[in-house]
């Protein structure tokens, strides 16, 4: 068994899902690896409990691009229409228009300002008035049925946070290497160990979602 096969075995199954849910419940980060479509690995933090240091990790490990998975009610409350053309492909994530927090001091690009923007999106009392568009944080509208509606990385992350009894709003970045390419599993595993951040395979999250339906 090579190292990649060993890593895949470790991040698969109900135990791997349970480790991620436990991490999310404590406000810690977790990773979801796409073992089905080769779309890379998302580093995630629950938006309702995110700290500024978490945003720094998202920016440094994701080539500076920070997204936030949001549900339909958040998109409506914050006035987030889909980005033109985003809804035309079911294969890719449904990006809305990008946003900044209205009360940032500069241009919304700094770590502190992106943290503030994420907190606005996670605040159930915020509205479209609290945001300006376009900006430097990129919301993704998840399917209302989660993984039952679309088997994407964003839906998996939102379902995991929901199982952790937190609002299904998730700050995330697609992990990249030093050349800006999608980070290979071997390097993802090394980062996971260095940060003590659990990883789970997308297929295992899908299986767990189906199990929750069948066990009702």
Secondary structure, DSSP 8 states (H G I E B T S, - for coil): --HHHHHHHHT-SHHHHHHHHHHHHTT--EEEE-TTT---EEEEEEGGG--HHHHHHHHHHTTT-EEEEE-HHHHHHTT--B-TTGGG-SSS-EEB--EEETT-SS-S-SHHHHHHHHHHHH-TT--GGGEEEEEEEEEEE--TTGGGT---HHHHHHHHHHHTTS-S-EEEEE-B-TTSSB--HHHHHHHHHHHT-EEEEHHHHHHHHHHHHHT-
